[in-house]
């Protein structure tokens, strides 16, 4: 691909990418804030729905509670004399307030003496909580299934009948206990309240109301699959501490719901049953409008990205044309042609660039040779042409980034001082040059051989197919054999040997490769103590 086209593509990508990034950042920020705001709004609305449900329940129960207390205060009820008249009063009360499924009046022993439609009349209910819990004070019993009345009351739905009990003790004018006025409220009235609440929220999909009993946290109103089952939810605990609010939580079915909660705690004289009111809506349903809005925003953003990318493409074309000429000239310079960088006027940046490049080319041409020479001097041993300490350090810095294991050989000549003393330093230098060549031939082309001073050399071998120790031993023996061969110096044949210390390095260990070189140096002295002209591998 031509340079001008590549630049245009890059600038188009930059224009489009920057626009896309900004839109994404704004979209994520806006979407996140919107979701949080809607979550709060949804939570508040569900919390308000739970509050309204609780308020309706409490006011309804307060009304029935008040009616029961008022009925118990009537003189005809307190006299217990005319059972027929009392039964008529109870029937009239039930007719006026159909939520009372059954109303009965007992004597002090718990036998029903009057009741609606004479149901259970003459039956002893003294063992039932509706009587036994109301001997001294008013009693409100939690939801329970019908026991005595299950087969006696009409049941058009065929479902299990459930009641809430309200009962109160009856005292005569002398304040003596004479009986209990007991009522059973049909649980159907709660379902009617639930239906009216759902109708008021019909614009909201997936709304469900639940009532959790204080007893064992059992669901007494809600979806069929949860009825009668205990719930262990954070919202229930929060309702009992914070009274009213909302939370997003995972339910037993593994799905997330936004849940509004409220603790039912009575109304005026009615003390309440401590029910927890929950109103839930699936998270995916609650957040659907926001997701649609964010999706619309992102699609619109992508359209802008394409438009800005096209604009960037055309703008880049105007910039790329002179740069293309400069690049073409630079390519010609690279292959050795003697051409000059074109000079452009009219755009300050291009003018500055062309002038700078002209001067740069001139300076580079004059200093290139000097730089090459300086680099060689800085990294090569002047005598042998091998890498020096600086080159070795640079090599090791790069080596440890690419390799996980290596073996380091530390080499020292045996008898080198004697040659220097007998034949002179010039002969010694000539010997070092020949030793360097033999060492270089003993390793692969890309492996490091460095002279670090005097007659000391360091070789770094990366891991091969064999073990590190085996590789070090093979290369070390090859070097010893090569160096032992005679040398021609000043018309004479001389011989030297060498001792080698070796140490293994692994990236997974705590030892640095610099410390490994020191360990190889120590192993070198071990080899000399063991008789010289040999290799000693540390740890083997």
Phi, psi and omega in degrees: 000137181291153184300319182297319179293320179298318179296317178300318179297316180297315180294323177297319178294320179297314178300308182293317181296318179297317178298316180298318181297315180297318180295319179296315180299312180295320180296315179296315180298311181295315180296318180296315178297319181296317180298317180296319179295319179291322176303316179297316180297316178296315179301316180295320181292321178291322176297320178294321177297319177296321179296316180295320177299314179299319181295317178296316178299313183296316181293322177296312180294324177298319179296313181293322178298315179296321179296321179295315180296318180296318180298321182291341182272353180294140184296324180297324179291320186285343181277329180059027186265311185257093184296324180295318180293320178296317178299322178295319179297320181293320178296319179296320178297317180295322179296321180287323182235086186298346179297336176284106179287329180204138174230132180219152178241128181251163170276186185292344179265357177096011177269131181289122181254342177203144181199166177295130181055023178057020179289132182068010178297133183084357181270139179276115179247024184296338179274350181277142180303330182299337175258309189294333181272356184244028182283333183237334183213170179297145183232135173234116183261144180291173183299135177211158178282152180295138177248291181283332188264357187303322183258002185255337181260149177297141182220079185296332183280336183080357179281162177300131181277135179232149184225159166243129184267138168227123179217156184216144179287149177250128178240144178278186183296336179271010179063034176259136180295127182233352180166186181227133171267114186246139177227149172242118175270130178294138179288350181297331182296329178292321179295327177295318177297318178300315180298318180294324178292318179296321178298324180289342179245027186296342177283353180251118182282150171074013180285133176226137177256140177225146172239125181249125181290149176293337181277110175062016178054040182271140178285122179251350173210131180158195179302147184303325183287352179249346183301132178079001181255145178283149177240136175242090185232149178295327182297326179293317178294320179295322180299326183278352178245315182263355178073304189215138179168199180210160181201151171261122186213162178267129181267171183304334179281003178086358181263153178268138178227146165275122189240122171267143184224154180201137177266123178283117186230029173088174181210121181053238183287337181286118187284342181085164182248004178071025177293149171257123179263123178241137174233119186238154176214132180304140182301318183295330177285317182297324186265000184304314181299322180291320179297321177296320179295316179295320178298316178299319180296318181292320179297316177299321179297321180296325177297317177297322179300314181297316181299315181290327177295318177296317178299317178298324180298313182290321177294322180295329179299321180292325180283324188289332186300306178293327178294328177298316179297317179298318181294321179297318177297320179297322177297321178294322175297322183297324181272005172106000179289146178266086179234164182246142178299129180296150182252128183244137176244163176106326177240118188301321181294316180293322178298314178296318181297313183295319178294318180296318180294321177303311181293321181298315180299319179297314180293319181295320180299319183281337184253353184300314181297320181294322180295319179298316181296318180295322180295318179297316180297320185289332188244000183241143174290126187298326184279306189265343184080359176285168174296145177260189183302319182295317179294323178297315179299316179296320179297316181295322178301320180281325184298314184290344176282334186252341186237149180257341183215152177198162171236134183252130177251127177250116191246134177224134182284140175264123178091008181292323181298322180297319179294318178301318184287327186266322185254347178102163184291329178298319177295320178298319179295320179297321178298316181299324179296317180290322178298318180300317179296319180293320178297319182296324179287342184277350181237172178286164188299324186266007181267148190275126169234121184231142171262122185252007176144141176054234179253031181251135182228153176233132178239133179245120183245122176288166181296143177240202180291324179277175178292161180301313182298318181295317179297316179298320180294316181297312181293319180298316179295323179296320179294316179300316180297320181291317184289334181290343181291149185297157178238144176263113182227121178056039179078004179244156174259125180233161180227144171225162174238182177215153174246143184230130170252141183226149177212144182266143177236136175229136182297333183285346180274171180275355182276130177281164180290333175295319177293328178295322177297319178296321178295321177296324177297319178295320179296331177299315180294329175296318179298321179294319179294332182278001176126001179066179179050045182205171176246137175236122180261123183301129177087000181235000000 
